[in-house]
Amino acid sequence: MSQSRRISTDAIAELERMPTVLDSSEALATTIRPPMLRWLAVVAVMLGIFSIVTTEILPIGLLTSIGADFTVSDGMAGLMMTMPGLLAAVAAPLITVAAARIDRKLLLCACTLLLVLANAVAAIAPDFWLVLISRVLIGITIGGYWSIAAGLAGRLVPPESTARATAVIFASVPLGSVLGVPAGTFVGNLAGWRAAFVVLGILSAGVLLLLLIALPPLPAVQVVRLSTLRAGLRGNGVRSALLATFFVVLAQFGTYTYVTPFLEQVTGVNAATITVLLLIYGIAGIVGNFLGGALVGRRPRVTLACAAALMACATLLLPTFGRWEIGAGVLLIVWGVGYGAVPVAVQTWFANAVRDTPEVASVLFTASFQATFSLGALVGGIIVDRTSPSTVMLLGGATALLVLVVTSGVIDARRTIRQAELHDR
């Protein structure tokens, strides 16, 4: 009897130890995997975001040509930017909750396959409404992929390399501008805008293959429920992060969506020069991304404030100095450096505010970023159709200045004082 009891006790003790063993197994696997394979997985995830970002913002460089092909205004063509962001904001929490127990590798691959389909639909669309349908598919892809990939670095590399891997993953955002949009614009000008979507479809298919090869199994480690997301919204600093995200992304995509009409109508440059200027902007964005990545670990608010100040400076001065090609080029460099630091700064702010649930931080980041992305493109489209691209730039610059108010801590301080007063009562 005592032997049986001892065996039973040992079995219970073993069961109690199992969660710890299972939780640590992935960390052990990460350490054992060859370094080259670990970083290949990081690059695969980065290329997935690069393909998504390029597809999402490609219409910026081809806005007027796509609009002319379907005989729609610049503001109406701007719906191609509004639709993905709107759907992504809804899809991010819904997909994360619905797929709570699905292996993250499988989820990333499914989203990438949907991206291939979206590019194919855009390439063959005979009517503008079908182009918008393809943008809906892209929005679903963004919501599912970004909400997982944004916080995935810590599961692919050892802890000491997580910050560097995160910077590599987020380098895909400015890379989409530096390589994706100018290259897509070049292909579009050379062979038609449909050819640009064909090329992106082929690229996305290649990324899907790389994800299948390079990613290890990534079983869900946290079951994210709607109640978990609601709890995350109450985290310390989350509301300020949401407000800062709203202002900085509204300023960015209310203006950058219509940078091509600005360069055509105000600067007066041709399609080839616009491609070069967008390339310059993208290179500056890569520099800003890594500068932001170097600073953000210590002071994410200060990093975001500096980024917003550079964006405000560039967009407020563009209507005056952007009339000349060299002035537009210099200000696009300033703008690119500023915005390049934004994604990593905002993601880090959310991650610090919701430390215990990294997927919740990624969902909040993705949903808030994409919702404001679509709103910015929509508002900018309404303004540009009723006024001018210069007015859009001025209003965007003024909006970027509001980020400085949020990052200063004034709003948090007033909220703390108000809560203390209510507590005293």
Contacts in CASP RR format, 6 or more apart in sequence:
PFRMAT RR
TARGET T0000
AUTHOR 0000-0000-0000
METHOD contacts of the structure
MODEL  1
MSQSRRISTDAIAELERMPTVLDSSEALATTIRPPMLRWLAVVAVMLGIF
SIVTTEILPIGLLTSIGADFTVSDGMAGLMMTMPGLLAAVAAPLITVAAA
RIDRKLLLCACTLLLVLANAVAAIAPDFWLVLISRVLIGITIGGYWSIAA
GLAGRLVPPESTARATAVIFASVPLGSVLGVPAGTFVGNLAGWRAAFVVL
GILSAGVLLLLLIALPPLPAVQVVRLSTLRAGLRGNGVRSALLATFFVVL
AQFGTYTYVTPFLEQVTGVNAATITVLLLIYGIAGIVGNFLGGALVGRRP
RVTLACAAALMACATLLLPTFGRWEIGAGVLLIVWGVGYGAVPVAVQTWF
ANAVRDTPEVASVLFTASFQATFSLGALVGGIIVDRTSPSTVMLLGGATA
LLVLVVTSGVIDARRTIRQAELHDR
23 221 0 8 1.000
26 155 0 8 1.000
26 218 0 8 1.000
26 219 0 8 1.000
26 221 0 8 1.000
29 216 0 8 1.000
30 38 0 8 1.000
30 154 0 8 1.000
30 155 0 8 1.000
30 156 0 8 1.000
30 157 0 8 1.000
30 158 0 8 1.000
30 216 0 8 1.000
31 158 0 8 1.000
33 216 0 8 1.000
37 214 0 8 1.000
38 156 0 8 1.000
38 157 0 8 1.000
38 158 0 8 1.000
38 161 0 8 1.000
39 157 0 8 1.000
39 165 0 8 1.000
40 210 0 8 1.000
40 214 0 8 1.000
41 156 0 8 1.000
41 214 0 8 1.000
41 215 0 8 1.000
41 216 0 8 1.000
42 153 0 8 1.000
42 156 0 8 1.000
42 157 0 8 1.000
42 165 0 8 1.000
42 168 0 8 1.000
42 169 0 8 1.000
43 168 0 8 1.000
43 210 0 8 1.000
43 214 0 8 1.000
44 207 0 8 1.000
44 210 0 8 1.000
44 211 0 8 1.000
44 213 0 8 1.000
44 214 0 8 1.000
44 215 0 8 1.000
45 108 0 8 1.000
45 149 0 8 1.000
45 152 0 8 1.000
45 156 0 8 1.000
45 169 0 8 1.000
45 211 0 8 1.000
45 215 0 8 1.000
46 168 0 8 1.000
46 169 0 8 1.000
46 171 0 8 1.000
46 172 0 8 1.000
47 172 0 8 1.000
47 207 0 8 1.000
47 210 0 8 1.000
48 108 0 8 1.000
48 112 0 8 1.000
48 145 0 8 1.000
48 149 0 8 1.000
48 172 0 8 1.000
48 204 0 8 1.000
48 207 0 8 1.000
48 211 0 8 1.000
49 145 0 8 1.000
49 146 0 8 1.000
49 149 0 8 1.000
49 169 0 8 1.000
49 170 0 8 1.000
49 172 0 8 1.000
49 173 0 8 1.000
50 172 0 8 1.000
50 175 0 8 1.000
50 176 0 8 1.000
50 179 0 8 1.000
50 180 0 8 1.000
51 112 0 8 1.000
51 115 0 8 1.000
51 200 0 8 1.000
51 203 0 8 1.000
51 204 0 8 1.000
51 207 0 8 1.000
52 115 0 8 1.000
52 138 0 8 1.000
52 141 0 8 1.000
52 142 0 8 1.000
52 145 0 8 1.000
52 146 0 8 1.000
53 172 0 8 1.000
53 173 0 8 1.000
53 175 0 8 1.000
53 176 0 8 1.000
53 177 0 8 1.000
54 176 0 8 1.000
54 179 0 8 1.000
54 180 0 8 1.000
54 181 0 8 1.000
54 184 0 8 1.000
54 200 0 8 1.000
54 203 0 8 1.000
55 115 0 8 1.000
55 118 0 8 1.000
55 119 0 8 1.000
55 138 0 8 1.000
55 197 0 8 1.000
55 200 0 8 1.000
55 204 0 8 1.000
56 81 0 8 1.000
56 84 0 8 1.000
56 85 0 8 1.000
56 138 0 8 1.000
56 139 0 8 1.000
56 142 0 8 1.000
57 81 0 8 1.000
57 176 0 8 1.000
57 177 0 8 1.000
57 181 0 8 1.000
58 180 0 8 1.000
58 181 0 8 1.000
58 184 0 8 1.000
58 185 0 8 1.000
58 196 0 8 1.000
58 197 0 8 1.000
58 200 0 8 1.000
59 66 0 8 1.000
59 77 0 8 1.000
59 78 0 8 1.000
59 80 0 8 1.000
59 81 0 8 1.000
60 81 0 8 1.000
60 181 0 8 1.000
60 256 0 8 1.000
60 257 0 8 1.000
60 259 0 8 1.000
60 260 0 8 1.000
60 278 0 8 1.000
61 181 0 8 1.000
61 184 0 8 1.000
61 185 0 8 1.000
61 260 0 8 1.000
61 274 0 8 1.000
61 278 0 8 1.000
62 184 0 8 1.000
62 185 0 8 1.000
62 188 0 8 1.000
62 193 0 8 1.000
62 196 0 8 1.000
63 74 0 8 1.000
63 77 0 8 1.000
63 78 0 8 1.000
63 80 0 8 1.000
63 257 0 8 1.000
63 258 0 8 1.000
63 260 0 8 1.000
63 261 0 8 1.000
64 74 0 8 1.000
64 77 0 8 1.000
64 260 0 8 1.000
64 261 0 8 1.000
64 264 0 8 1.000
65 188 0 8 1.000
65 189 0 8 1.000
65 192 0 8 1.000
65 193 0 8 1.000
66 77 0 8 1.000
66 80 0 8 1.000
66 131 0 8 1.000
66 193 0 8 1.000
67 73 0 8 1.000
67 74 0 8 1.000
67 76 0 8 1.000
67 77 0 8 1.000
67 128 0 8 1.000
69 193 0 8 1.000
70 77 0 8 1.000
70 127 0 8 1.000
70 128 0 8 1.000
70 131 0 8 1.000
72 128 0 8 1.000
73 385 0 8 1.000
74 258 0 8 1.000
74 261 0 8 1.000
74 381 0 8 1.000
74 384 0 8 1.000
74 385 0 8 1.000
75 380 0 8 1.000
75 381 0 8 1.000
75 382 0 8 1.000
75 384 0 8 1.000
75 385 0 8 1.000
76 385 0 8 1.000
78 257 0 8 1.000
78 377 0 8 1.000
78 378 0 8 1.000
78 381 0 8 1.000
79 132 0 8 1.000
79 135 0 8 1.000
79 377 0 8 1.000
79 378 0 8 1.000
80 131 0 8 1.000
80 132 0 8 1.000
80 135 0 8 1.000
81 253 0 8 1.000
81 257 0 8 1.000
81 373 0 8 1.000
81 374 0 8 1.000
81 377 0 8 1.000
82 374 0 8 1.000
82 375 0 8 1.000
82 376 0 8 1.000
82 377 0 8 1.000
82 378 0 8 1.000
83 132 0 8 1.000
83 135 0 8 1.000
83 136 0 8 1.000
83 138 0 8 1.000
83 139 0 8 1.000
83 374 0 8 1.000
84 135 0 8 1.000
84 136 0 8 1.000
84 138 0 8 1.000
84 139 0 8 1.000
84 142 0 8 1.000
84 370 0 8 1.000
84 373 0 8 1.000
84 374 0 8 1.000
85 139 0 8 1.000
85 142 0 8 1.000
85 370 0 8 1.000
85 371 0 8 1.000
85 373 0 8 1.000
85 374 0 8 1.000
85 377 0 8 1.000
86 139 0 8 1.000
86 370 0 8 1.000
86 371 0 8 1.000
86 374 0 8 1.000
87 135 0 8 1.000
87 136 0 8 1.000
87 138 0 8 1.000
87 139 0 8 1.000
87 140 0 8 1.000
87 142 0 8 1.000
87 143 0 8 1.000
88 139 0 8 1.000
88 140 0 8 1.000
88 142 0 8 1.000
88 143 0 8 1.000
88 144 0 8 1.000
88 146 0 8 1.000
88 366 0 8 1.000
88 367 0 8 1.000
88 370 0 8 1.000
88 371 0 8 1.000
88 373 0 8 1.000
88 374 0 8 1.000
89 143 0 8 1.000
89 366 0 8 1.000
89 367 0 8 1.000
89 368 0 8 1.000
89 370 0 8 1.000
89 371 0 8 1.000
89 374 0 8 1.000
90 367 0 8 1.000
91 139 0 8 1.000
91 140 0 8 1.000
91 142 0 8 1.000
91 143 0 8 1.000
91 144 0 8 1.000
92 142 0 8 1.000
92 143 0 8 1.000
92 144 0 8 1.000
92 146 0 8 1.000
92 147 0 8 1.000
92 363 0 8 1.000
92 366 0 8 1.000
92 367 0 8 1.000
92 370 0 8 1.000
93 147 0 8 1.000
93 226 0 8 1.000
93 229 0 8 1.000
93 363 0 8 1.000
93 367 0 8 1.000
95 107 0 8 1.000
95 140 0 8 1.000
95 143 0 8 1.000
95 144 0 8 1.000
95 147 0 8 1.000
96 144 0 8 1.000
96 147 0 8 1.000
96 148 0 8 1.000
96 224 0 8 1.000
96 359 0 8 1.000
96 363 0 8 1.000
97 224 0 8 1.000
97 225 0 8 1.000
97 226 0 8 1.000
97 229 0 8 1.000
99 107 0 8 1.000
99 220 0 8 1.000
100 220 0 8 1.000
100 223 0 8 1.000
100 224 0 8 1.000
100 225 0 8 1.000
101 220 0 8 1.000
101 223 0 8 1.000
102 220 0 8 1.000
103 217 0 8 1.000
103 218 0 8 1.000
103 219 0 8 1.000
103 220 0 8 1.000
104 148 0 8 1.000
104 152 0 8 1.000
104 155 0 8 1.000
104 218 0 8 1.000
104 219 0 8 1.000
104 220 0 8 1.000
105 211 0 8 1.000
105 215 0 8 1.000
105 216 0 8 1.000
105 217 0 8 1.000
105 218 0 8 1.000
107 144 0 8 1.000
107 148 0 8 1.000
108 145 0 8 1.000
108 148 0 8 1.000
108 149 0 8 1.000
108 211 0 8 1.000
108 215 0 8 1.000
109 208 0 8 1.000
109 211 0 8 1.000
109 212 0 8 1.000
111 140 0 8 1.000
111 141 0 8 1.000
111 143 0 8 1.000
111 144 0 8 1.000
111 145 0 8 1.000
112 141 0 8 1.000
112 145 0 8 1.000
112 204 0 8 1.000
112 207 0 8 1.000
112 208 0 8 1.000
112 211 0 8 1.000
113 208 0 8 1.000
114 137 0 8 1.000
114 140 0 8 1.000
114 141 0 8 1.000
115 137 0 8 1.000
115 138 0 8 1.000
115 141 0 8 1.000
115 145 0 8 1.000
115 201 0 8 1.000
115 204 0 8 1.000
116 201 0 8 1.000
116 204 0 8 1.000
116 205 0 8 1.000
116 208 0 8 1.000
117 137 0 8 1.000
118 134 0 8 1.000
118 135 0 8 1.000
118 137 0 8 1.000
118 138 0 8 1.000
118 141 0 8 1.000
119 134 0 8 1.000
119 197 0 8 1.000
119 198 0 8 1.000
119 200 0 8 1.000
119 201 0 8 1.000
119 204 0 8 1.000
120 197 0 8 1.000
120 201 0 8 1.000
121 130 0 8 1.000
121 131 0 8 1.000
121 133 0 8 1.000
121 134 0 8 1.000
121 137 0 8 1.000
122 130 0 8 1.000
122 131 0 8 1.000
122 134 0 8 1.000
122 135 0 8 1.000
122 194 0 8 1.000
122 197 0 8 1.000
123 194 0 8 1.000
123 195 0 8 1.000
123 197 0 8 1.000
123 198 0 8 1.000
123 201 0 8 1.000
124 194 0 8 1.000
125 131 0 8 1.000
125 133 0 8 1.000
125 134 0 8 1.000
139 370 0 8 1.000
142 366 0 8 1.000
142 370 0 8 1.000
143 366 0 8 1.000
143 367 0 8 1.000
143 370 0 8 1.000
144 366 0 8 1.000
146 362 0 8 1.000
146 366 0 8 1.000
146 370 0 8 1.000
147 359 0 8 1.000
147 362 0 8 1.000
147 363 0 8 1.000
147 366 0 8 1.000
147 367 0 8 1.000
148 359 0 8 1.000
148 362 0 8 1.000
149 169 0 8 1.000
149 362 0 8 1.000
150 169 0 8 1.000
150 347 0 8 1.000
150 362 0 8 1.000
150 365 0 8 1.000
150 366 0 8 1.000
151 166 0 8 1.000
151 347 0 8 1.000
151 351 0 8 1.000
151 358 0 8 1.000
151 359 0 8 1.000
151 361 0 8 1.000
151 362 0 8 1.000
152 169 0 8 1.000
152 218 0 8 1.000
153 162 0 8 1.000
153 165 0 8 1.000
153 166 0 8 1.000
153 168 0 8 1.000
153 169 0 8 1.000
154 162 0 8 1.000
154 165 0 8 1.000
154 166 0 8 1.000
155 218 0 8 1.000
155 221 0 8 1.000
156 165 0 8 1.000
156 216 0 8 1.000
157 164 0 8 1.000
157 165 0 8 1.000
163 293 0 8 1.000
163 297 0 8 1.000
166 344 0 8 1.000
166 347 0 8 1.000
167 289 0 8 1.000
167 290 0 8 1.000
167 293 0 8 1.000
167 344 0 8 1.000
170 289 0 8 1.000
170 293 0 8 1.000
170 343 0 8 1.000
170 344 0 8 1.000
170 347 0 8 1.000
171 286 0 8 1.000
171 289 0 8 1.000
171 290 0 8 1.000
173 289 0 8 1.000
173 340 0 8 1.000
173 343 0 8 1.000
174 282 0 8 1.000
174 285 0 8 1.000
174 286 0 8 1.000
174 288 0 8 1.000
174 289 0 8 1.000
174 336 0 8 1.000
174 339 0 8 1.000
174 340 0 8 1.000
175 282 0 8 1.000
175 286 0 8 1.000
176 282 0 8 1.000
177 278 0 8 1.000
177 281 0 8 1.000
177 282 0 8 1.000
177 285 0 8 1.000
177 336 0 8 1.000
178 279 0 8 1.000
178 281 0 8 1.000
178 282 0 8 1.000
178 283 0 8 1.000
178 285 0 8 1.000
178 286 0 8 1.000
181 278 0 8 1.000
181 282 0 8 1.000
182 275 0 8 1.000
182 276 0 8 1.000
182 278 0 8 1.000
182 279 0 8 1.000
182 282 0 8 1.000
183 199 0 8 1.000
184 196 0 8 1.000
184 199 0 8 1.000
184 200 0 8 1.000
185 196 0 8 1.000
185 271 0 8 1.000
185 274 0 8 1.000
185 275 0 8 1.000
185 278 0 8 1.000
186 275 0 8 1.000
187 195 0 8 1.000
187 196 0 8 1.000
187 199 0 8 1.000
188 195 0 8 1.000
188 196 0 8 1.000
189 271 0 8 1.000
189 272 0 8 1.000
189 275 0 8 1.000
222 228 0 8 1.000
222 357 0 8 1.000
222 359 0 8 1.000
224 357 0 8 1.000
224 359 0 8 1.000
224 360 0 8 1.000
224 363 0 8 1.000
228 357 0 8 1.000
228 360 0 8 1.000
229 360 0 8 1.000
229 363 0 8 1.000
229 364 0 8 1.000
231 360 0 8 1.000
232 238 0 8 1.000
232 354 0 8 1.000
232 357 0 8 1.000
232 360 0 8 1.000
232 364 0 8 1.000
233 239 0 8 1.000
233 364 0 8 1.000
235 353 0 8 1.000
235 354 0 8 1.000
236 353 0 8 1.000
237 349 0 8 1.000
237 353 0 8 1.000
237 412 0 8 1.000
238 350 0 8 1.000
238 353 0 8 1.000
238 354 0 8 1.000
238 364 0 8 1.000
239 415 0 8 1.000
240 406 0 8 1.000
240 409 0 8 1.000
240 411 0 8 1.000
240 412 0 8 1.000
241 346 0 8 1.000
241 349 0 8 1.000
241 350 0 8 1.000
241 353 0 8 1.000
241 364 0 8 1.000
241 368 0 8 1.000
242 364 0 8 1.000
242 368 0 8 1.000
243 406 0 8 1.000
243 411 0 8 1.000
244 304 0 8 1.000
244 346 0 8 1.000
244 349 0 8 1.000
244 403 0 8 1.000
244 406 0 8 1.000
244 407 0 8 1.000
245 346 0 8 1.000
245 365 0 8 1.000
245 368 0 8 1.000
245 369 0 8 1.000
245 372 0 8 1.000
246 368 0 8 1.000
246 372 0 8 1.000
247 308 0 8 1.000
247 399 0 8 1.000
247 400 0 8 1.000
247 402 0 8 1.000
247 403 0 8 1.000
247 406 0 8 1.000
248 304 0 8 1.000
248 307 0 8 1.000
248 308 0 8 1.000
248 311 0 8 1.000
248 342 0 8 1.000
248 346 0 8 1.000
248 400 0 8 1.000
248 403 0 8 1.000
249 342 0 8 1.000
249 368 0 8 1.000
249 369 0 8 1.000
249 372 0 8 1.000
249 373 0 8 1.000
249 376 0 8 1.000
250 372 0 8 1.000
250 375 0 8 1.000
250 376 0 8 1.000
250 379 0 8 1.000
250 396 0 8 1.000
250 399 0 8 1.000
251 308 0 8 1.000
251 311 0 8 1.000
251 312 0 8 1.000
251 315 0 8 1.000
251 396 0 8 1.000
251 397 0 8 1.000
251 399 0 8 1.000
251 400 0 8 1.000
251 403 0 8 1.000
252 311 0 8 1.000
252 339 0 8 1.000
252 342 0 8 1.000
252 400 0 8 1.000
253 372 0 8 1.000
253 373 0 8 1.000
253 376 0 8 1.000
253 377 0 8 1.000
254 376 0 8 1.000
254 377 0 8 1.000
254 379 0 8 1.000
254 380 0 8 1.000
254 381 0 8 1.000
254 392 0 8 1.000
254 396 0 8 1.000
255 315 0 8 1.000
255 380 0 8 1.000
255 392 0 8 1.000
255 393 0 8 1.000
255 396 0 8 1.000
255 397 0 8 1.000
256 335 0 8 1.000
256 339 0 8 1.000
257 376 0 8 1.000
257 377 0 8 1.000
257 380 0 8 1.000
257 381 0 8 1.000
258 380 0 8 1.000
258 381 0 8 1.000
258 384 0 8 1.000
258 389 0 8 1.000
258 392 0 8 1.000
259 278 0 8 1.000
260 274 0 8 1.000
261 384 0 8 1.000
261 389 0 8 1.000
262 318 0 8 1.000
262 389 0 8 1.000
262 390 0 8 1.000
262 392 0 8 1.000
262 393 0 8 1.000
263 269 0 8 1.000
263 273 0 8 1.000
263 274 0 8 1.000
263 277 0 8 1.000
263 328 0 8 1.000
264 274 0 8 1.000
265 388 0 8 1.000
265 389 0 8 1.000
266 318 0 8 1.000
266 319 0 8 1.000
266 322 0 8 1.000
266 323 0 8 1.000
266 388 0 8 1.000
266 389 0 8 1.000
266 390 0 8 1.000
267 322 0 8 1.000
267 323 0 8 1.000
267 324 0 8 1.000
267 325 0 8 1.000
267 328 0 8 1.000
269 277 0 8 1.000
269 325 0 8 1.000
269 328 0 8 1.000
273 325 0 8 1.000
277 328 0 8 1.000
277 329 0 8 1.000
277 332 0 8 1.000
278 332 0 8 1.000
280 329 0 8 1.000
280 332 0 8 1.000
280 333 0 8 1.000
281 332 0 8 1.000
281 333 0 8 1.000
281 335 0 8 1.000
281 336 0 8 1.000
282 336 0 8 1.000
284 332 0 8 1.000
284 333 0 8 1.000
284 334 0 8 1.000
284 335 0 8 1.000
284 336 0 8 1.000
284 337 0 8 1.000
284 338 0 8 1.000
284 340 0 8 1.000
285 336 0 8 1.000
285 337 0 8 1.000
285 338 0 8 1.000
285 339 0 8 1.000
285 340 0 8 1.000
286 340 0 8 1.000
287 337 0 8 1.000
287 340 0 8 1.000
288 307 0 8 1.000
288 336 0 8 1.000
288 337 0 8 1.000
288 338 0 8 1.000
288 340 0 8 1.000
288 341 0 8 1.000
289 340 0 8 1.000
289 341 0 8 1.000
289 343 0 8 1.000
289 344 0 8 1.000
291 337 0 8 1.000
291 341 0 8 1.000
292 303 0 8 1.000
292 307 0 8 1.000
292 340 0 8 1.000
292 341 0 8 1.000
292 344 0 8 1.000
292 345 0 8 1.000
293 303 0 8 1.000
293 341 0 8 1.000
293 344 0 8 1.000
293 345 0 8 1.000
295 302 0 8 1.000
295 303 0 8 1.000
295 341 0 8 1.000
296 303 0 8 1.000
296 341 0 8 1.000
296 344 0 8 1.000
296 345 0 8 1.000
296 348 0 8 1.000
297 348 0 8 1.000
300 345 0 8 1.000
300 348 0 8 1.000
300 349 0 8 1.000
300 352 0 8 1.000
301 349 0 8 1.000
301 407 0 8 1.000
301 409 0 8 1.000
302 407 0 8 1.000
303 341 0 8 1.000
303 345 0 8 1.000
304 341 0 8 1.000
304 342 0 8 1.000
304 345 0 8 1.000
304 346 0 8 1.000
304 349 0 8 1.000
304 403 0 8 1.000
304 407 0 8 1.000
305 403 0 8 1.000
305 404 0 8 1.000
305 407 0 8 1.000
305 408 0 8 1.000
306 338 0 8 1.000
306 341 0 8 1.000
307 338 0 8 1.000
307 339 0 8 1.000
307 340 0 8 1.000
307 341 0 8 1.000
307 342 0 8 1.000
307 345 0 8 1.000
308 338 0 8 1.000
308 342 0 8 1.000
308 400 0 8 1.000
308 401 0 8 1.000
308 403 0 8 1.000
308 404 0 8 1.000
308 407 0 8 1.000
309 400 0 8 1.000
309 401 0 8 1.000
309 404 0 8 1.000
310 334 0 8 1.000
310 335 0 8 1.000
310 336 0 8 1.000
310 337 0 8 1.000
310 338 0 8 1.000
311 335 0 8 1.000
311 338 0 8 1.000
311 339 0 8 1.000
311 342 0 8 1.000
311 397 0 8 1.000
311 400 0 8 1.000
312 396 0 8 1.000
312 397 0 8 1.000
312 398 0 8 1.000
312 400 0 8 1.000
312 401 0 8 1.000
313 334 0 8 1.000
314 331 0 8 1.000
314 332 0 8 1.000
314 334 0 8 1.000
314 335 0 8 1.000
314 336 0 8 1.000
314 338 0 8 1.000
315 335 0 8 1.000
315 393 0 8 1.000
315 394 0 8 1.000
315 396 0 8 1.000
315 397 0 8 1.000
315 400 0 8 1.000
316 393 0 8 1.000
316 394 0 8 1.000
316 397 0 8 1.000
316 398 0 8 1.000
317 331 0 8 1.000
318 328 0 8 1.000
318 331 0 8 1.000
318 390 0 8 1.000
318 393 0 8 1.000
319 390 0 8 1.000
319 393 0 8 1.000
319 394 0 8 1.000
321 327 0 8 1.000
321 328 0 8 1.000
321 330 0 8 1.000
321 331 0 8 1.000
322 328 0 8 1.000
322 329 0 8 1.000
322 331 0 8 1.000
343 369 0 8 1.000
346 365 0 8 1.000
346 369 0 8 1.000
347 361 0 8 1.000
347 362 0 8 1.000
347 365 0 8 1.000
350 361 0 8 1.000
350 362 0 8 1.000
350 364 0 8 1.000
350 365 0 8 1.000
351 358 0 8 1.000
351 361 0 8 1.000
353 361 0 8 1.000
354 360 0 8 1.000
354 361 0 8 1.000
354 364 0 8 1.000
380 392 0 8 1.000
381 392 0 8 1.000
383 391 0 8 1.000
383 392 0 8 1.000
383 395 0 8 1.000
384 391 0 8 1.000
384 392 0 8 1.000
405 411 0 8 1.000
END
